[in-house]
């Protein structure tokens, strides 16, 4: 499913391609440097009708 914050069609976010590349680069760098990523606390959902995400998601990188 597409991310709702980027919208779609003529109303699509012009910077979504760059945003997706940036996030992919971060995850690739983490995968190359960490053996595990685990949840380190209780996640807190962001209260927003437009996006599905977390206000806080503590993780532990090992």
N, C-alpha and C positions, 0 to 999 in steps of 0.2 A: 504494500500500500504506500502511496506517495505521502510525503510529509505535508500536513495541512498548512503549515506556515508558509510554504513556498507557493501555494496555490497552484493553479493550472490554467492552461489555455492562454488567452490574451492577457490574463491577469497574473501570469506566472512571474515570480521574482526573477529579475534579470541577473542577479548575482548567485542564483542557486547552484550553478555549475561550479563556480569558484568555491562556494561554501562546502559542497560535497567533496571537492578535491582536497581542501584543507583538512576536513575531518578524516578522510582516508589517509592522508599523510601522517596525521597524529597517531592513528591506530596502527599503521605500518611501523612507525618508529617505536611505539610501545611494544609491539609484538617482537621486534628485533632486540629489545633491551630487557624485557621482563619474561620470566618463566610462567607467571600466573598473575591474574587480576581477580581479586575476590572482593565481595561486598563486605565492608568493615563496620557497618552500622545500619540503622533503620533508614530506608529511603523515604523521602518526603515528596509526594506528588505536587507538581505545580498546579495551582488552581487557575485554569484558563480554558475557555471554551473553544479556542482556535488551535491550540497546540497540545500535543500529548508529550509530556516530559516530566522531569524531576526538578524540584526546587533545590533538592539536596540528595546526593547519592555518594556517600563516603565509600571509597575503595582503597584497597591495599595492593600495592604493586610489589611483587617479589621477584 
